[in-house]
């Protein structure tokens, strides 16, 4: 085929067939610039390829963020590290790089309620998605219910296999999943399946000594903790609750106008 046999007017449809939307959108503009500046053909193609790859990365990140179901707004940029000086930003940023995912390492954040455990884990998860990893966030009780339903319908293996595609599963509020509310043996099956294979991040508001309320028996509790901590980074996050601190700040802010009004009224009475 010679250049004279190629119909340039068919280029948009060919690019659509090749699934190159950025090529399709930008080729005419880039071609005009290339002609004006005298680019060689290789540079013209390289520029278009860079745009196409960058756009694919953006689409992939958007798609994976959507499937991750991470809470909105919980990123490293929005976390108040000054309020939790025992958790250095550098340490969290190192975790966000994701090296610990190799070999199925785990991450466990333990601390009292309202200290930012969920925020930190989700911020790390968000960074990992942007770095190319696949992440899934869920409340532990919700996942237990889903896996219980899968077991009842005899499709538990398929449900667990579907979760294998995620490099990291973030289990929030694990100590709210009580063995008297649901049979949490399925949770142990998930932990055992991912051991040294895929990673789990856990937010817990109770130390390991309080986890006996989660699993059906003590032996399973010990076995679950043993698997989780074997290759784990543990973040101790006991501090004053962010929510309580925010509530106290709001009360002070509301009290100040009232005090100012009372002072003004008193001054008017004295005049």
Protein Blocks (a to p, Z undefined) as FASTA:
>chain_A
ZZklpcfklmmmmmmmnopaklmmmmmmmmmmmmmnopafklmmmmmmmmmmmmmmmmmm
mmmmmmnopaehiafklpcfklmmmlcfklmmmmmnommmggoiacdddddehilmmmmm
mmmmmmmmmnopacddddfklmmmmmmmmmmnopmmmmmmmmmmpmbdcdehkllpcfkl
pccklmmmmmmmmgokbccddddfbdfklmmmmpmbfklmmmmmmmmmmmccdddfbdcd
fklmmmmmmmmmmmmmmmmmmmmmmmmmmZZ
